[in-house]
């Protein structure tokens, strides 16, 4: 017997193999060829195909050099419509507590989560983190107001009231007071 140079096509599923009726016109040589190829496949295992390289979004994320660098990469991802990837990058950047741009990364993450990804609970966490980190004063006020918006969008009235009270305490004449005041608690 001469080995076949090309693999014999197998049925698409094991079910097909079991349910296909055998035809009476099958010749002995065809039967022998099939049984030879079956025994070859049992004894000779083909090497498994090498796994395809993972895409950047599926692979282990590269270490961040700085929050500023991460924000540039996230901006590129957002421009290309990869908003979830951008959010993931910003999340990691916002956790670089010693980095002066980590607060800005958290603020940007909050905006992305609330405005584009419609994930208000995540946005609230991001705005809260931004307020814990260093932000320019003008952005601090915006982050405090956006925190109220995120809690309202998430349906968390109690957290929205607390955030609104803090906003009104810290920014009694703030730019967002008219929007925040209706959510303030007693």
N, C-alpha and C positions, 0 to 999 in steps of 0.2 A: 504494500500500500504506500502510495505517495502522499505526503502531507499536503494539505491544501494551503496555498499561499495567502488566501484571503479568508478571514473568519466567516463561518457560515452564519447567515442572519438567523437570529433566534426570534421566537414570537415576542410581541411587545410586552406581554405580561405572563406570569405563570398560569393564570386562569385560562388564557387562550390555549396554552400548551395542553392543559388537561381536558379542555372541552372540544378541541378540534377533532372531528372524526377522521379516522384513517381511511384513505381511499384504497380500493381494491386494485387499482391500476399501478400501485407502487411496485417498482421492480426491486429485485433482491439487491442490486448494486446500490440503489438509492438508500435502502435500509442499512446496508453495511456502512456506507459513507456517513450516514447520520449517527450510527452507533459509534463509529470511530471518532467522529468529531465530538460526541458527547463524552467519550472516555478521555479524549485529549484534554477537553476543558476541565475534566475532573482532576487529571493528574498534573497538567501544566497550568499553573495560574499565571495569568498575564499580570505584569507589574501594574500596580494601581497608578492611575494618572496623578501627576504631581498636582498638588492643590494650586489653584490660581492665586496669584498674589492678592491680598486683600486691598480694597480701596482705602483711601486715607480715612474716610469716615468710619470704616469698620475696624481698622487696625488700632493698635494701642496708640493713644495720642502722644504726639511728640512733646517733650518737656518744654515748658514755657520759659523763655529768657526773661521777658518782662510783660507786664500788663499792657504797656503801650504797644509792644510788638504784637501781642495777641489781639489787641483791638484792631490793628491794621489787617490782620489775617481774617478776623471776623467781619470787618467791613467788606472785604473782597467776597467772602462767602455770601453776605447779604445781597451785594450787588448782583451776584450770579444766581440768586433765588434759593440759596441753601440756608434758609433761616434757622432751621433746627441745628444745623452744624455751627452756625454763628453763635447761637445761644449756648451751645455746649462749650465753645471756646471762651466765651465771655464769662460763663460760670466758673471755669477754672481760673481765669484771670482775676476775677473778683475775690478769689480766695487767697491771693498773694498779699497777705496782710501788711507786710513791710514795704510793699511797692506803692509809691505815691499815686499811681494811676489806677490802683485797684478799685477805689471808690467810683471813679468815672466808668470803669468796666461794669461795676454792679448797677450803676444808674442806667447805662446803655442797655444792659441785660433786662432790666425792669421795663424799659420802654418797648423793647423787642417782644418780650413775653406778653405785655398788656395790649400793645397796639397791633402787632402782626400775628402772633401765635395764639392769641386769645386764651392765655393761661394765666388768669388773674392771681391765683394763689401763689404761683411761682414769681409773678411780678411783685407781689407784696413782699415776699422774702428778699427779692433782689433790692427793692427800694429800702427796705429795713437795713439790709447789709450796707448799702451805699451810705445811709445816714450814720452807721457805726464807723465808717471809714472816713478818710479825709476827702471832702468835696469843696469846691469853691462856694462861697456863701450864696451866690445866686442859684446855683444848682441844688444846694441844700434845701432851699425853700421849695423849689420845683419837686425835688424828691419827696419832701414831706407831703405836699399836695397830691402827688401821684400815688403815694402810699394809701391815702384816703380813697382815691379813685379805684385802686386795685382791690382794696377790701370791699368796697361797694360792689364792684363787678363780680367778686367771688361770692357775694351774698353774706358776708360776715359783718353784720350790722354793729355788733359789739366792738370788734376790732376797728371798724371804720370810725365809730364814735370816739374811741380812745385816740386814734391817729388824728382825727379832726380837732380834738381838744388840745393835743400837743401842738398842732399847727397853729391854732389860734393863740395859744399861749406864747409860742416863740415868734410868731409873725402877726401880731394883732392888726397891723395895717398892711398885711401882705397882699401880693397881686392876686392870689387865688382865694381870698377870704370869702367872696360871694359864693363860689362854687363849693367851698369846704363847710361853711357855716351850717347848712341844712343837715349835715350828718353829725354835728357835734352832740354830745350827750349832755345831761344835766350837770 
